[in-house]
Amino acid sequence: MPTMALRGSTLTGDKPRLFLEEIGEKLPEDVTFRRGFGSQTLRDIERILINVGWANYGVLIVDEAQNLKASCLEVLREIHDATGVGIVMVGNDHFRGRFKREEMGQYAHISSRITRRLPRIDGVLLSDVAAMARHHGVDDAKTIAELQRFAVGSGGLRHVVSVIDKARDIAGPDSSITVEMIGDAAAIMGIDE
């Protein structure tokens, strides 16, 4: 299944034209994308997604969706309506709250197309921390267990990666990261307990 990952940002999130250009930049490399304004660009993207076989099959994944204003969410709705491309939006609790039935208001057109709301994720599993740690070259079970304490709250895995990066600075590029280095990294970052 073809996928395209996007990140909602405060820059592109309130300007549909910039958001459309970001989508255009993520299109397959062999596709030429004509820069334009408004509906011309939207229609170009819809046409391209259909022509490359994404219609009713592809998925657009939008991370940090809380940064998208209603106008950009409308762009996603129009793309979905015209192409059948699935849309996955990942955002914080504020974003999730926009789509509560009693508070829909300006989001009613989008909310009516939501087919599944996944439960809020409150924590990061040790297996996810371990996978991220291994991806970054940390294999020691005790060190991975120590990293678990930084995987709480919002930004859980992002915090784990930040600690690993700081510990890598301490250890050097060719050395193994130890539990002690994780502690030192957290202290330098001001996030030790």
C-alpha positions in Angstrom: 0.0 0.0 0.0 1.6 3.3 -1.0 1.9 5.8 1.9 2.9 9.4 2.2 4.0 10.9 5.5 3.5 14.5 6.2 4.0 16.6 9.3 1.7 19.4 10.3 3.6 22.5 11.1 2.8 25.9 12.4 4.1 27.3 9.1 2.1 25.2 6.7 -0.7 24.3 9.0 -2.6 27.6 8.6 -1.9 28.2 4.9 -3.6 25.7 2.6 -1.4 26.7 -0.4 1.8 25.9 1.6 0.3 22.7 2.8 -0.6 21.7 -0.7 3.0 22.4 -1.8 4.3 20.2 1.0 2.0 17.4 -0.3 3.2 18.1 -3.8 6.9 17.8 -2.7 6.1 14.3 -1.3 4.7 12.9 -4.5 6.7 10.2 -6.3 9.9 11.5 -7.9 8.8 10.6 -11.4 5.8 12.9 -11.2 6.1 16.5 -12.2 4.1 18.8 -10.0 3.0 22.2 -11.3 3.2 24.9 -8.6 0.1 26.9 -8.5 -2.5 28.4 -6.1 -5.6 27.1 -4.5 -7.9 24.8 -6.4 -5.5 24.5 -9.4 -2.9 22.9 -7.1 -5.5 20.8 -5.3 -6.8 19.5 -8.6 -3.2 18.7 -9.7 -2.6 16.7 -6.6 -5.9 14.8 -6.9 -5.1 14.0 -10.6 -1.6 12.8 -9.8 -2.8 10.6 -6.9 -5.4 9.0 -9.2 -2.9 8.6 -12.1 -0.2 6.9 -10.0 -2.7 4.4 -8.7 -3.3 5.7 -5.2 -7.1 6.2 -5.6 -9.0 4.1 -3.1 -5.7 2.5 -2.1 -3.0 4.9 -0.9 -2.8 6.5 2.6 -1.7 10.0 3.6 -0.3 10.0 7.2 -0.3 13.4 8.9 1.7 13.7 12.1 1.4 16.7 14.4 -2.1 17.2 13.0 -3.0 19.6 15.8 -1.0 22.2 13.9 -3.5 22.1 10.9 -6.1 24.8 10.8 -9.6 24.0 9.5 -8.7 25.2 6.0 -5.9 22.6 5.7 -8.2 19.9 7.1 -10.7 20.8 4.4 -7.9 20.3 1.8 -7.4 16.7 3.2 -11.2 16.2 3.1 -11.3 17.3 -0.5 -8.4 15.0 -1.5 -10.1 12.1 0.2 -13.5 12.8 -1.4 -11.9 13.1 -4.9 -9.5 10.2 -4.7 -10.6 7.8 -2.0 -7.1 8.0 -0.5 -7.1 7.2 3.2 -6.1 9.8 5.7 -4.5 9.0 9.0 -4.2 12.0 11.3 -2.0 11.8 14.4 -2.3 14.6 17.0 -2.5 15.5 20.6 -5.5 15.6 22.9 -6.5 19.1 21.8 -6.7 17.9 18.2 -8.7 14.8 19.2 -11.1 17.2 21.1 -12.0 19.0 17.9 -13.9 16.0 16.7 -16.1 15.3 19.6 -19.7 15.0 18.4 -21.0 17.8 20.6 -18.2 20.2 19.7 -17.8 19.6 15.9 -18.9 23.0 14.6 -16.6 23.9 11.7 -15.2 20.3 11.7 -18.5 18.6 10.9 -17.6 17.9 7.3 -14.4 16.2 8.3 -15.8 14.5 11.4 -18.5 12.8 9.4 -15.8 10.9 7.4 -13.9 9.6 10.4 -14.4 5.9 10.4 -12.2 5.0 13.3 -10.9 6.8 16.4 -8.1 5.0 18.1 -7.7 5.1 21.8 -5.3 7.6 23.4 -1.9 6.2 23.9 -0.9 6.9 27.5 2.5 5.3 27.6 5.3 3.7 25.7 5.9 0.0 25.9 9.3 -1.3 26.9 9.3 -3.2 23.6 9.0 0.1 21.7 11.8 1.7 23.8 13.9 -1.4 23.1 13.3 -1.2 19.4 14.1 2.4 19.3 17.2 1.9 21.4 18.4 -1.0 19.2 17.8 1.2 16.1 20.2 3.7 17.7 22.8 1.1 18.6 21.9 0.4 22.2 21.7 -3.3 22.9 22.3 -3.7 26.6 19.2 -4.8 28.5 20.0 -2.8 31.6 20.6 0.4 29.5 17.4 -0.1 27.7 15.5 -0.6 31.0 17.1 2.7 32.2 15.8 4.5 29.1 12.2 3.4 29.9 12.0 6.1 32.6 12.3 8.8 29.9 9.5 7.4 27.8 6.7 8.9 29.9 4.3 11.7 29.0 4.1 13.4 25.6 7.1 13.0 23.4 8.0 9.7 25.1 10.1 8.1 22.3 11.4 11.5 21.3 12.8 12.0 24.8 14.4 8.5 24.6 16.2 9.4 21.4 17.3 12.7 22.8 18.9 11.0 25.8 20.5 8.4 23.5 21.9 11.2 21.3 23.3 13.1 24.3 24.8 9.8 25.7 26.4 9.1 22.3 28.0 12.6 22.6 29.5 11.5 25.9 30.5 8.0 24.8 31.9 9.0 21.4 30.8 7.5 18.1 32.6 4.1 18.5 31.8 3.4 22.2 28.9 1.5 23.7 26.4 3.5 25.7 26.2 2.4 29.4 23.6 3.0 32.1 25.9 5.5 33.7 26.2 7.5 30.4 22.4 7.5 30.2 22.3 9.0 33.7 25.0 11.6 32.9 23.1 12.5 29.7 19.9 13.0 31.6 21.7 15.2 34.2 23.2 17.4 31.5 19.8 17.7 29.9 18.2 18.5 33.3 15.7 15.7 33.1 17.2 13.4 35.8 15.0 12.6 38.8 
